[in-house]
Structures are given as C-alpha cells and as structure tokens.
Amino acid sequence: MPRHESVWSATAPMPECGPIQENAHVDVCIVGGGIAGLSTAYHLCKAGRSVAVLDDGTLASGMTRMTTGHLTNMLDDRYFELEKVHGAEAIRVAADSHTAAIERIGEIVRAEGIDCDLSRLDGYLFLAEGDKRATLERELDAAHRAGLKDVALVERAPFSWDTGPCLRFPRQGQFHPLKYLQGLAEAIRRAGGRIFCHSHADSVEGGVPGLVHVRGHVVTAEAIVVATNVPVNNRLAIHTKQAPYMTYVVGARVPRGSVPQVLSWDTGDPYHYIRTQPLAEDDLLIVGGEDHKTGQQHDSPQRYRKLEAWARSRFPMMKEVEFTWGGQVMEPADYLAFIGHNPMDHDNIYVATGDSGMGLTHGTIAGMLLTDLILDRPNPWAKLYSPSRVPVKAANEMMREDLNMAAQYADWVTPGDVRTFSDISPDSGAIVRQGLEKIAVYKDASGAVHACSATCPHLGCIVQWNPGEKTWDCPCHGSRFDSQGHVINGPANRDLAPLDRAKDKRAA
C-alpha cells in the first residue's frame, strides 16, 4: 500500500516550535505558517520589523505540504482567459509578478544558503485529448502580449511518448517546498522573528492595536496577516468570490533519468501536471490532477486509480505507487489571487488566499506585496490582487459557483448516507440522520465510533465524507475536518460540535 502523505512530509520533517506561553506584542502578527505566512514574515524581519508567526499545528502543516512544487509563470487559467476578464495590462502584471516570485525564491535560497533542490528548467503546456492546436496558439499570442516573449510553440515535449504540439515556457523552477520553508523559518528566527506552533488563533480583531486571541493569551500587533490558505476571519466577503477544489497526486519511482527533468501540464479540465523529484537512487515521478469541487464527490480513491492509469499509459517504466496525497486549491472566479487588505475590515488586517493552483508563487508574491502594503510602500501589483476588487466580467462564473454553493444547503432535508451506526464499515465515515439533526460518524479500524455534528461551524452546510483523505469536507466553502471532527482547513475556525454523551449512547 502506498504511503498516504506527500513525499515532502516524508523526507523533510519541519523544525519543532513550541506553543505560545504568554501575551506578546509585535509589529506584525501572522496567522499561518505556510509559504505565504513565512514569506511575509521573512521580508518583514529583513525590513527590521518585529514579527510573530502563529500556526495551529506544526509548521507548513496545511496546504503548502500538499503542493507538487511547481514554480511557474505559466498560468493554470490561461493568459487569454485572464485578458478577457482583466485586460492587457493585467496579464503583464500577472506575468511580471509570477516571474518575480520565482526569481525571489532563487535570491532567498542563495542569500540564506538553503539546500532545497532548487533547479531552473523548462515547462511544457501540451494539449489534452480532444483539445485543438488553436488553444495553444491563442495562449502563445496572449503570453507574448504579457511580455513572455521567449515562450515558443514547439512540435512536442521531450518525453518518450508523443505529446503533440505544446508551448515551451523557459526558466521555470522546482524545489523541495518543505526544505525551503525549513530554511525560511531558520532565517526568520535568526532575524529575531518568533514562531509559535500548536497555537490556534481563536479570533482576530482589527483596530489599534490589532488583537489575536490564542490559547488563553493575546498577541497585540500594529498589523495582522491571515495567511491560512482560506481566511478564518472572513465570513462572506471573499468566500463568495472563490470556490474550493480538491486535487490529487500520485508518486512512483522511475529509473534515474528515464523521465526528463521538466515541468509539464495539459490543457484539460480537470488538467494533469507532471514533474520529477530526485531520490536516493531513483527519481520520483509526481503526477497530479483529477480535481473536483470539495465535498461534492465521493470517489476520491477512484481519482488516485485514474491518475495512476493516466500516468502508466505514458510512463510504462513506473514502479509501484509509493505516495498518494490530496490537497485543496481555492479558485477565484476571475482567476487571480486575493492579496491585500481584508474587505470590510480595519485597515490593519490583511489576507492572502485564492491560490488558483499556483500557491507557491502566489504565496511568494504575498510575502513581497503584503510587506510593501504594511510598510506603506508602493507596489505595482496591489491593484491587480486587491481582495476588494469586484470581478464584474466574471459575474457569470461567480453566479454559477454561488448557485452551486446554495444548492448544497438542500442536504439538510435529505436522508443520511446510512440508517444506523452499525451500517458503517471500519475505518470509514458516513452521515447518519437522527430526527432533525445530521451526525458525522467515523468508525475507526478497531470499530470504535466517533460522532459529532455534521453541521459546518462556518455557515451551516452539511459536511461530506471524503474516503480517500479520511476527512469531513464542507461542500459550500471548503472547510475540512479530520475523521474525528477537528478543523484542519478554514474558513471554519473551530471543530465540528461534539455530541453529548447521552446522545452518543442512544445512537450507538
């Protein structure tokens, strides 16, 4: 059986940081210890500001460790689509910011001496089955208008199988994301920054100063950055403008050098993405895709099988799959991340979200942009990524996603997945209806039952069981909880409500 964790987690344990033990005051408090939070902390520390980073688990315990480690200025949502919504100037700014993010990572690696397997390499965008060459031609023209003049149309990518025509994006990058964040964390602490793990931010309040309540303590700060992948301090303003999607990854060894060291992506929807990672003796072929709306499909084990079949048909030298993992990406209706002042909030509260499948470059962009905003320095990217922007030309997409979200509330009146707890297999979960209430029930491998309310504490949707990840996922705004109801991903900021002991007894 493959290990159900990312290769990054398996090969680079993060440094231990203790929980917060007392009240503290800093210039900037950052909630979230992934790439966006640590990048922001790094730049602020270098600018001489006092910084505290809070993470409710270990460092990078969220979506950053679920990435596939692509660093690219090739946009998942296509430059020609972005241009239709935002115009010609916007695609130039988007290209500049993602290119600058890749360069900045390289600068930090060199300056701090971080050994994270960083390499620069070509990326290839090839056609999915049934797609036409015209898609590549449109994207080539748009990429050139965005200033990426060295993007070229070539007849095939350098694989043993024929991809057909594709676009070559030179000077892309890949690295080991957790080794990079190890180095960032060490640099932050050397510069005087404080990092606290296992320190859940219970609430965030703007004002002068801002307040973050955590573990019975209070951190006060002149500015607060919420970098939790999905903001936990925002009820509606951003969540109606983006939608959560699950994405899946398989990793299998291949003989060293048998797969070219390039990045590649197809034009499908959902699309596939490929890279390799050197291991001790072989390379690990990493293939991702099979995305779907969070909480709205129940076939995640089959998604892994489909990914493996897709990969084996192209890379027959693959050995057994060693790693499987899944993560969540937030897809903005207008294709751009939200980085800046939190809408309808105090001026000293900032957010970074909407990674759109490009979390590593977006997180790095956030570090640079948020630092400039907090230090009151001009930044040419601020308008493009403003969380307060109104995506007028993406109104149809927003309406489609919002209607999809609203439809999920119908789960309140549907039957449960099973009638009784005894109908649930070991190491599995299901929704059980008891009167007017729905209960999320997980039965562990030993047969012990763990039950809690199935109502998401964010805005009241009914969570659904994800059998591949063994999580409870909210189909409305993407909150996710482990098998026993503990929150692992916002916008919910607390666990699924436990059932009282009397109700547990009656249910069993």
C-alpha positions, 0 to 999 in steps of 0.5 A, a space after each residue: 500500500 502506498 504511503 498516504 502523505 506527500 513525499 515532502 512530509 516524508 523526507 523533510 520533517 519541519 523544525 519543532 516550535 513550541 506553543 505560545 506561553 504568554 501575551 506578546 506584542 509585535 509589529 506584525 502578527 501572522 496567522 499561518 505558517 505556510 509559504 505565504 505566512 513565512 514569506 511575509 514574515 521573512 521580508 518583514 524581519 529583513 525590513 527590521 520589523 518585529 514579527 510573530 508567526 502563529 500556526 495551529 499545528 506544526 509548521 507548513 502543516 496545511 496546504 503548502 505540504 500538499 503542493 507538487 512544487 511547481 514554480 511557474 509563470 505559466 498560468 493554470 487559467 490561461 493568459 487569454 482567459 485572464 485578458 478577457 476578464 482583466 485586460 492587457 495590462 493585467 496579464 503583464 502584471 500577472 506575468 511580471 509578478 509570477 516571474 518575480 516570485 520565482 526569481 525571489 525564491 532563487 535570491 532567498 535560497 542563495 542569500 540564506 544558503 538553503 539546500 532545497 533542490 532548487 533547479 531552473 528548467 523548462 515547462 511544457 503546456 501540451 494539449 489534452 485529448 480532444 483539445 485543438 492546436 488553436 488553444 495553444 496558439 491563442 495562449 502563445 499570442 496572449 503570453 507574448 502580449 504579457 511580455 513572455 516573449 521567449 515562450 515558443 510553440 514547439 512540435 512536442 515535449 521531450 518525453 518518450 511518448 508523443 505529446 503533440 504540439 505544446 508551448 515551451 515556457 523557459 526558466 521555470 523552477 522546482 524545489 523541495 517546498 518543505 526544505 525551503 520553508 525549513 530554511 525560511 523559518 531558520 532565517 526568520 528566527 535568526 532575524 529575531 522573528 518568533 514562531 509559535 506552533 500548536 497555537 490556534 488563533 481563536 479570533 482576530 480583531 482589527 483596530 489599534 492595536 490589532 488583537 489575536 486571541 490564542 490559547 488563553 493569551 493575546 498577541 497585540 500587533 500594529 498589523 495582522 496577516 491571515 495567511 491560512 490558505 482560506 481566511 478564518 476571519 472572513 465570513 462572506 466577503 471573499 468566500 463568495 468570490 472563490 470556490 474550493 477544489 480538491 486535487 490529487 497526486 500520485 508518486 512512483 519511482 522511475 529509473 534515474 533519468 528515464 523521465 526528463 527533468 521538466 515541468 509539464 501540464 495539459 490543457 484539460 479540465 480537470 488538467 494533469 501536471 507532471 514533474 520529477 523529484 530526485 531520490 536516493 537512487 531513483 527519481 520520483 515521478 509526481 503526477 497530479 490532477 483529477 480535481 473536483 469541487 470539495 465535498 461534492 464527490 465521493 470517489 476520491 480513491 477512484 481519482 488516485 486509480 485514474 491518475 495512476 492509469 493516466 500516468 502508466 499509459 505514458 510512463 510504462 517504466 513506473 514502479 509501484 505507487 509509493 505516495 498518494 496525497 490530496 490537497 485543496 486549491 481555492 479558485 477565484 472566479 476571475 482567476 487571480 489571487 486575493 492579496 491585500 487588505 481584508 474587505 470590510 475590515 480595519 485597515 490593519 488586517 490583511 489576507 492572502 488566499 485564492 491560490 488558483 493552483 499556483 500557491 507557491 508563487 502566489 504565496 511568494 508574491 504575498 510575502 513581497 506585496 503584503 510587506 510593501 502594503 504594511 510598510 506603506 510602500 508602493 507596489 505595482 501589483 496591489 491593484 491587480 490582487 486587491 481582495 476588494 476588487 469586484 470581478 464584474 466580467 466574471 459575474 457569470 462564473 461567480 453566479 454559477 459557483 454561488 448557485 452551486 454553493 446554495 444548492 448544497 444547503 438542500 442536504 439538510 432535508 435529505 436522508 443520511 448516507 446510512 440508517 444506523 451506526 452499525 451500517 458503517 464499515 471500519 475505518 470509514 465515515 458516513 452521515 447518519 440522520 437522527 430526527 432533525 439533526 445530521 451526525 458525522 460518524 467515523 468508525 475507526 479500524 478497531 470499530 470504535 465510533 466517533 460522532 459529532 455534528 455534521 453541521 459546518 461551524 462556518 455557515 451551516 452546510 452539511 459536511 461530506 465524507 471524503 474516503 480517500 483523505 479520511 476527512 469531513 469536507 464542507 461542500 459550500 466553502 471548503 472547510 475540512 475536518 479530520 475523521 474525528 471532527 477537528 478543523 484542519 482547513 478554514 474558513 471554519 475556525 473551530 471543530 465540528 460540535 461534539 455530541 453529548 454523551 447521552 446522545 452518543 449512547 442512544 445512537 450507538 
